[in-house]
């Protein structure tokens, strides 16, 4: 079983409280559908600063994260295709955690 970090890019949360409630309900529905594949539902994030020796890598806009487990990248993609963030026009980027 592989572990994947899912990062959220683009999209923005709705300002309207009713739409925000619908967004939250859609996410909860996705969590229920994804089941045990979701190791950590994650959270929204806010970028603050970068730490580097020398010139830092270009900053990337990151809206949040989740952690999922799946037997393959293809199965992980299947789990994410139903994610409501994608339906709202956002992009989910999938990163495999490499065991060392």
Residue, then its C-alpha position, 0 to 999 in steps of 0.5 A: x500500500x502506497x501513501x500519497x500526499x495530495x496538495x490543493x492548488x487553485x480554486x478559492x473557498x466561497x464567500x457565501x456561508x450557504x455555499x461554504x456549508x455546501x462545500x463542507x458537506x460535499x467534502x464530508x460526502x467525499x470522505x465517506x465515499x473514499x473510506x479507509x483510503x483517507x489517512x488524514x483529511x488534511x486542512x487548508x494551509x496559508x503560506x508564510x515564508x520560505x527557508x533556504x540556503x541561497x536562492x529559494x525555489x519559486x514559491x508555489x500557491x498551496x491551498x491545503x493538503x490531504x493524505x491518502x493510501x492506495x495500492x497504486x497511483x491509478x487507484x489513488x487517481x480514482x479516489x481523487x476524481x470524485x473529490x469536490x475540489x476538482x468539481x469546483x475547478x481546483x487542481x489536486x496534485x498527487x505526490x507519492x511518499x517514498x519509503x527510505 
